[in-house]
């Protein structure tokens, strides 16, 4: 058998034709790739586009065109942000009107829109807040208009309330008309962007255009809106500071005019004070002890008062801050406004207030809803308050916020999901990186050109602002001279160290600080006013933005901080606040003195009656607390003086077994001999209350968790005479 295959003439011609076609495709591919290398992304492929090689060449060109387009958009956004940062940076040198005219005119031109407006929140009057048109620009001309938009009215009001971008692609005929020398025309697209800074909204930007707004332009608009919001916030703070300064100066003049009148009043007051002090000393001693307990509770716990029907009478600051309301928003409304719908409609809730009106208190961990719709968990007691006749006249609620403990488990789950998402994103990025490796040379040249342009922009920023660079985990890599001078350090002293060297210790050790850097590493910028510590220990205040820097793969490679020193403004604001507080205190003292001067013996008797009624009310409150909470009394060194039945039952002791013993008998093994435990009692003896969830040990040596307040009790002279502890047992779950 022959070792060679005989090929027919027709087959040979076919092979030769295929060989020639392949050679032609390879030659066309080489020419096509050379054209792409020179930057000609519109080059034509001369070979057969239906072959595998031809399709690969077309796919390569399409991908390079897409990358070039993305790079062009990224450069457009970066240049725009730098341009508007420069406009806003010189805001101190221009009037507010001129500044916002410059911003909106440049914004309209940069986006190639046709008309734009800036609406700012006017909150000078809390009872009449509205959106005010502060600048308008169209067709290369400033528009002079006066316009007032009530909050929540129209699309602008809707954008303000929802804090979301509103984008109309089909604009109603009556909405807006753009005028020019050629007549009037209705734009095809209108976009409204909220100006938000740290969850607070300061106004709305409205733009109209005949062309569509693309996503990267909308993202750019949101970033610029945040910068404008920061400028509006700073301007508002400055105006408020000036107004407070003028008010304080006016009040100071009034106080000087009243000083002589007060001196004369003080002489008359001295003649009546001795008699009043003699008659009220005994009642004041009792009232001082009661008030000490109530003041300690009010200072450390959230409290709110209701009528027996559940209508809200008043609430302290801790409660209002916890539920994110003002007193005016809740006063006169029913308790059900805080209750989730599924609980509000239950049979248990319907009988809840009937039981309270009948004098029955309730202690539990309750699920509630704040003003933003968020869940809040409160470890609380609802306690009926009795009058002298034993009738329930109102209900007081004492509570501690335990939402953080409830949310810890939820946050752990969210972090796990985020980690999985990051792993999948990293895997996809690695696959994309391997498929584009052959284009690195071209991309490097494009990146170098962009970097040169960015260096030019950054050099302008570096000359006017304090800047510092970090790795994504917070390690310092560089800083300019302005930053080093401000923080009183050299680059060698800080390079390679972590950002926490500038942060107060309590902030650096907090969970919020850890999530701060995690958020930056994830690509989220942060803009705020921050307190920082120099290397010499001085406190400075910085109005700063921490801005993540991305590579062309969208990965955060470093964090750039741009900052301005506003320490002097902060100090001036604090001085004005102190001056106002001092003026109010003096004014209150003058008012009280004048009332005491005009008081008669009948007034003295009336005050004594009020003190007796207040004492009866306080005894009612304490009786309710004693009936529903565990309480125990100590001397200032921790020796047990007395305990109620609730405490004895919870701990498994009789009163005779614990009186005269030290508090350490309830401590877990090893904790009573620590410096922290000795400091705990030292602070209590100094008059500082403690509120927390404490682990203690019962007589059977079983652990128990108590949500408790240790409250120092003061006598009429302000001296600590004993310590009262009020506690509730922390339960595993909540049904209401």
Secondary structure, 3 states (H helix, E strand, C coil): CCCCCCCCHHHHHHHHHHHHHHHHHHHHHHHHHHHHHCCCCCCCCCCCCCCHHHHHHHHHHHHHHHHHHHHHHHHHHHHHHHHHHHHHHCHHHCCHHHHHHHHHHHHHHHCCCCEEEEEEEECCCCCCCEEEEEEEEECCEECCCCCEEECCCHHHHHHHHHCCCEEECCCCCCCCCEEECCEEECCCEEEEEEEEECCEEEEEEEEEECCCCCHHHHHHHHHHHHHHHHHHHHHHHHHHHHHHHHHHHHHHHHHHHHHHHHHHHHHHHHHHHHHHHHHHHHHHHHHHHHHHHHHHHHHHCEEEEECCCCEEEEECHHHHHHHCCCHHHHCCCEHHHHCCHHHHCCHHHHHHHHHHHCCCCEEEEEEEECCCCCEEEEEEEEEEEECCCCCEEEEEEEEEECHHHHHHHHHHHHHHHHHHHHHHHHHHHHHHHHHCHHHHHHHHHHHHHHHHHHHHHHHHHHHHCEEEEECCCCEEEEECHHHHHHHCCCHHHHCCCEHHHHCCHHHHCCHHHHHHHHHHHCCCCEEEEEEEECCCCCEEEEEEEEEEEECCCCCEEEEEEEEEECHHHHHHHHHHHHHHHHHHHHHHHHHHHHHHHHCCHHHHHHHHHHHHHHHHHHHHHHHHHHHHCEEEEECCCCEEEEECHHHHHHHCCCHHHHCCCEHHHHCCCCCCCCHHHHHHHHHHHCCCCEEEEEEEECCCCCEEEEEEEEEEEECCCCCEEEEEEEEEECCCCCCC
